[in-house]
Amino acid sequence: MPTPDLAISYCGVSLQNPIIAASGVFGYGEEFAAFYDSNILGAFSCKGTTLEPRFGNESPRTAECTAGMLNAVGLQNPGVAAVLGIELPRLRKHYRQPLIANIGGFSLEEYAQCCDRLSASPSVDLVELNISCPNVHGGGLAFGTDPACAAQVTAACKAVCRKPLIVKLSPNVTDIAAVALACEAAGADGLSLINTLLGMRLDLRTRKPVLSTGAGGFSGPAVFPVALRMVYQVYAAVRIPILGMGGVASARDVIEMMLAGAAAVQVGAANLTDPFACPKILADLPAEMERLGIDSLREIVGAAHGK
C-alpha cells in the first residue's frame, strides 16, 4: 500500500494535512511554541479578535464537566491593531503554514472593519467569522442563530474580505442547515462547525452557577456525536467546504468527521487537557488510514453520504 496522502485543499489554500488548531486554544501561537513545532499542523486558527481590546468576563470563567468543559472567557483579546502590529509578526517568525484569522464583533460595522483590516494582512490566508460565540452579550450569538442575520453579517464581511471567508456556525439552533444555506447564499466561501453548546454547572454549596456568566460554552469529547450529526446535515445541504470540529480527540475522530463531510478538522478542547493532542493525532493518522484502506483523505470527504 502506498504512503497515505494527508494533503488537502480548503477554499483554494493547500494544507499539508487536515489538522487545524481551533481558535482560542492556541492563543496567537506563542503559548505552544515551547511544546512542539506548530509547523506540523495543517493550519492554525488564531484566538478570536475584535476591533477593540477586550478583557473578557469576570472569573470564574471555566468549569470542568464529565467528558468536557465549560468556558465563558468572553473573547479576551488585545484588539485588531495589536494583533496586526505585534501578534502576527511575532507568530510569522516561527510559523510558516496557513493561518486563519478568527474575528468577532457586536455590530455589522465592527465585524466588517475587523474583517477588512485582518484580511489585508499578508500573514493571513483565510478569515473565520465567529457569529456563534455564546459567551458574549451584545450580538455574537444573535447573528448566528437567525438565518437572516447570519446572511447579513456574512454579506457585510464578504464585501470587504480579501481572503476566503469561512463562517463559524452555532449549534444552538433548531435548524443549522438553514443557517448554513443563508451564509452560503450571502457569499461565504466555506463554513466551520460546530462552536460550543450552551451549558451550565451549579455550585452545590452556594446553590449558584459556577460560571460568572451563568451559562457558558460546553466543549470536549461529549459533544462529538452532536457535531458529527450537524456536519453531516450541513454537508448534505450546501456546496461550499466545511471545517468540522467539536470533541475531536483522535485520528479515528478525524476520519469519522471527514466521512461525514468535513474537508478538514479543527481540534479544540483536546489541546487544553493534553498540549500534545495534535501531534499525537497526526502520528496516529497514517496507521489508521492504512488499517481502513484509505490512500488519500481527499477521497473520503462526504463518503458517508454515498455520493
C-alpha positions in Angstrom: 0.0 0.0 0.0 1.4 3.5 -0.9 2.2 6.0 1.8 -1.1 7.6 2.9 -1.7 11.0 1.4 -2.7 13.5 4.1 -2.7 16.7 2.0 -5.9 18.5 1.4 -7.1 21.8 -0.1 -9.6 24.1 1.6 -11.0 27.1 -0.3 -8.1 27.1 -2.6 -5.5 27.0 0.2 -3.2 23.9 0.3 -2.8 22.2 3.6 -0.2 19.5 4.3 -2.7 17.7 6.5 -6.3 18.3 7.7 -5.4 19.0 11.4 -6.1 22.6 12.4 -5.7 24.0 15.9 -9.1 25.6 16.7 -9.4 29.2 17.6 -9.0 30.0 21.3 -6.8 27.0 22.3 -3.5 28.2 20.8 -3.8 31.9 21.6 -1.7 33.6 18.9 0.8 30.8 18.6 3.3 31.7 21.2 2.0 29.6 24.0 2.5 26.3 22.3 5.9 27.1 20.8 7.6 25.6 23.9 5.9 22.3 23.4 6.4 21.4 19.7 6.9 22.9 16.2 3.5 24.1 15.2 4.6 23.8 11.5 3.5 20.2 11.7 -0.1 21.4 11.6 -2.2 21.8 8.5 -3.3 25.3 9.7 -3.9 27.3 12.8 -6.8 29.5 13.7 -5.9 32.5 15.9 -7.7 33.5 19.0 -10.9 35.4 18.3 -10.1 39.0 17.6 -12.4 42.1 18.0 -11.9 45.6 16.8 -11.1 46.9 20.3 -9.2 45.2 23.1 -11.4 43.1 25.4 -10.6 41.8 28.9 -13.3 39.2 28.8 -15.7 38.0 31.5 -15.1 38.0 35.2 -13.8 34.9 37.0 -14.7 32.1 37.4 -15.0 31.5 33.7 -14.1 27.8 33.3 -15.6 24.7 34.8 -15.0 21.0 34.5 -17.7 18.6 33.3 -17.8 14.9 32.6 -16.1 14.3 29.2 -15.8 18.1 28.6 -15.5 21.6 30.0 -17.4 24.9 30.2 -15.9 28.2 29.3 -17.1 31.8 29.4 -13.8 33.6 28.6 -15.7 36.3 26.7 -13.4 36.9 23.7 -10.5 38.3 25.7 -8.0 39.7 23.2 -5.7 42.7 22.6 -7.7 44.1 19.7 -7.1 44.1 16.0 -4.3 46.8 16.0 -2.2 44.9 18.5 -2.8 41.6 16.6 -1.7 43.2 13.3 1.2 45.1 14.8 2.6 42.6 17.4 1.0 39.1 17.4 1.0 38.2 13.7 4.6 39.5 13.0 5.8 37.5 16.1 3.9 34.4 15.0 5.3 34.5 11.5 8.9 34.4 12.8 8.4 30.7 13.5 5.1 29.6 11.9 5.1 29.1 8.1 1.9 27.2 7.5 -1.6 28.7 6.5 -3.1 31.0 9.1 -6.7 31.6 9.8 -7.8 34.9 11.4 -10.8 34.4 13.6 -12.9 37.6 14.1 -15.8 38.6 16.4 -17.9 41.6 16.7 -21.0 43.3 18.2 -22.4 45.1 15.1 -22.2 44.8 11.3 -19.8 47.7 11.1 -17.4 46.2 13.7 -17.4 42.8 12.0 -16.7 44.4 8.6 -13.9 46.7 9.9 -12.2 43.9 11.7 -12.5 41.6 8.6 -11.3 44.4 6.3 -8.1 45.0 8.3 -7.2 41.4 9.1 -7.8 40.1 5.6 -5.5 42.8 4.2 -2.6 41.3 6.2 -0.1 39.2 4.1 0.2 36.9 7.2 -3.5 35.8 6.9 -4.6 33.1 4.5 -8.3 32.7 5.5 -10.7 34.6 7.7 -13.1 32.8 10.1 -16.1 34.8 11.0 -17.3 33.9 14.5 -21.0 34.6 14.6 -21.6 31.9 17.2 -19.8 32.5 20.5 -22.3 32.0 23.3 -20.2 33.8 25.9 -20.6 37.5 24.8 -23.7 39.5 25.4 -24.4 42.0 22.7 -24.7 40.4 19.3 -22.4 37.4 18.7 -25.0 34.7 19.4 -27.9 36.7 17.9 -26.2 36.9 14.5 -25.5 33.2 14.5 -29.0 31.9 15.5 -31.1 33.7 12.9 -30.6 32.8 9.2 -31.4 36.4 8.0 -29.0 37.9 10.5 -26.3 35.4 9.7 -26.6 36.2 6.0 -26.5 39.9 6.7 -23.2 39.8 8.6 -21.7 37.4 6.1 -22.5 39.7 3.2 -21.1 42.7 5.1 -17.8 40.9 5.6 -17.7 39.3 2.2 -17.9 42.8 0.6 -14.6 43.8 2.2 -12.8 40.5 2.7 -9.6 40.0 0.6 -9.2 36.3 1.6 -11.6 33.3 1.6 -14.3 33.8 4.1 -15.3 31.0 6.5 -18.4 31.4 8.7 -18.4 29.6 12.0 -21.8 28.3 12.9 -23.6 28.0 16.3 -25.0 24.6 17.3 -27.6 26.4 19.5 -30.2 26.5 16.8 -33.2 24.4 15.6 -32.1 24.1 12.0 -28.3 24.5 11.4 -28.7 23.7 7.7 -31.0 26.7 7.3 -28.3 29.0 8.7 -25.6 27.3 6.6 -27.6 27.8 3.4 -28.2 31.5 4.3 -24.5 32.1 4.8 -23.7 30.3 1.5 -26.2 32.4 -0.4 -24.7 35.6 1.2 -21.2 34.7 -0.2 -19.4 32.5 2.3 -16.6 30.6 0.8 -16.6 27.9 3.5 -18.2 27.0 6.9 -16.8 25.8 10.2 -18.9 23.9 12.7 -19.7 23.5 15.5 -18.9 26.1 18.1 -19.7 25.3 21.7 -23.0 24.2 23.0 -24.7 26.2 25.8 -24.3 24.6 29.2 -24.2 25.2 32.9 -22.9 23.8 36.2 -24.1 24.7 39.7 -22.1 25.0 42.9 -23.9 22.7 45.4 -22.7 24.8 48.4 -23.6 28.2 47.2 -26.5 26.9 45.0 -25.5 29.4 42.3 -24.0 28.9 38.8 -20.3 28.1 38.8 -19.5 30.5 35.9 -19.8 34.2 36.5 -22.0 34.5 33.4 -24.3 31.7 34.5 -24.1 29.7 31.3 -21.1 29.1 29.1 -19.8 27.1 26.1 -19.6 23.3 26.5 -16.9 21.5 24.6 -15.0 18.3 24.7 -15.5 14.6 23.7 -19.1 14.6 24.9 -20.2 16.9 22.1 -18.6 14.9 19.2 -21.8 13.0 18.2 -23.7 16.2 18.0 -21.0 17.9 16.0 -20.8 14.9 13.7 -24.6 15.0 13.1 -24.5 18.7 12.3 -21.6 18.4 9.9 -23.4 15.5 8.1 -26.6 17.6 7.8 -24.8 20.7 6.5 -22.7 18.8 4.0 -25.9 17.5 2.5 -27.4 21.0 2.3 -24.5 23.2 0.9 -21.9 23.1 -1.8 -19.1 25.0 0.0 -16.4 23.2 2.0 -16.7 22.5 5.7 -14.2 22.6 8.6 -15.5 20.1 11.1 -15.0 20.5 14.9 -16.5 19.6 18.2 -15.0 17.0 20.5 -12.3 15.7 18.1 -9.7 13.9 20.1 -8.3 11.1 18.0 -7.3 10.1 14.5 -10.4 8.0 14.3 -12.5 11.1 15.1 -10.8 12.9 12.3 -11.6 10.2 9.8 -15.2 9.9 11.0 -15.7 13.7 10.7 -14.3 13.7 7.2 -16.6 10.8 6.2 -19.5 13.0 7.4 -18.4 15.8 5.1 -15.6 17.8 6.7 -12.8 18.8 4.3 -10.5 19.4 7.3 -10.9 19.2 11.0 -10.2 21.6 13.9 -9.0 20.3 17.3 -10.0 22.4 20.2 -10.6 21.3 23.8 -8.3 18.3 23.5 -5.4 20.7 23.4 -6.3 22.0 26.8 -6.2 18.6 28.5 -3.1 17.4 26.5 -0.9 20.0 24.8 0.4 17.2 22.5 -3.1 16.3 21.3 -2.5 17.5 17.7 1.0 15.8 17.3 -0.5 12.5 18.6 -3.4 12.7 16.2 -1.1 13.4 13.3 1.2 10.5 14.4 -1.7 8.1 14.5 -3.5 9.2 11.3 -1.4 7.3 8.7 -1.7 4.0 10.6 -5.5 4.5 10.9 -5.7 5.2 7.2 -3.7 2.0 6.4 -6.0 -0.1 8.7 -9.1 1.3 6.9 -7.6 1.0 3.4 -7.6 4.8 2.8 -5.0 6.0 0.4 -6.0 9.7 0.4 -8.0 11.7 2.8 -9.4 13.9 0.0 -11.2 10.8 -1.4 -13.2 10.1 1.8 -14.8 13.6 2.3 -18.5 13.0 2.5 -18.2 9.3 1.7 -20.8 8.5 4.4 -23.4 10.1 2.1 -22.8 7.5 -0.6 -22.0 10.1 -3.3 
